[in-house]
Amino acid sequence: MQAAFNTPETHNLVVCTLCSCYPWTVLGLPPVWYKSPPYRSRAVSNPRGVLAEFGLELAVDKKIRVWDSTAELRYLVIPERPAGTENLTREQLADLVTRDSMIGTGLAKARA
């Protein structure tokens, strides 16, 4: 498994274009849409549009990098740290991370 770190300049998105390779041992069962052919093809050809459909509007100058998982190598996104979380514990930070943020179709939750 390889980690892809989101940064202020780059957002990472994971897809498996051939089937539906997914790190289910870490994230649980994949969502139905992850296996769908439209997601798998459009995530590569129009990642910004796919993310917008998930409600994730990124700045136009933010680069989107798409990672294509395989049976041998799966990717996991490490989401960008939300603002105002500098004093949170590791456990508190973990509570902000979601399945979608680790696929790249979402961001880590904002601090409540």
Rosetta blueprint (number, residue, H / E / L):
1 M L
2 Q E
3 A E
4 A E
5 F E
6 N L
7 T L
8 P L
9 E L
10 T E
11 H E
12 N E
13 L E
14 V E
15 V E
16 C L
17 T L
18 L L
19 C L
20 S L
21 C L
22 Y L
23 P L
24 W H
25 T H
26 V H
27 L H
28 G L
29 L L
30 P L
31 P L
32 V H
33 W H
34 Y H
35 K H
36 S L
37 P H
38 P H
39 Y H
40 R H
41 S H
42 R H
43 A H
44 V H
45 S H
46 N L
47 P H
48 R H
49 G H
50 V H
51 L H
52 A H
53 E H
54 F L
55 G L
56 L L
57 E L
58 L L
59 A L
60 V L
61 D L
62 K L
63 K E
64 I E
65 R E
66 V E
67 W E
68 D E
69 S L
70 T L
71 A L
72 E L
73 L L
74 R L
75 Y E
76 L E
77 V E
78 I E
79 P L
80 E L
81 R L
82 P L
83 A L
84 G L
85 T L
86 E L
87 N L
88 L L
89 T L
90 R H
91 E H
92 Q H
93 L H
94 A H
95 D L
96 L L
97 V L
98 T L
99 R H
100 D H
101 S H
102 M H
103 I H
104 G L
105 T L
106 G L
107 L L
108 A L
109 K L
110 A L
111 R L
112 A L
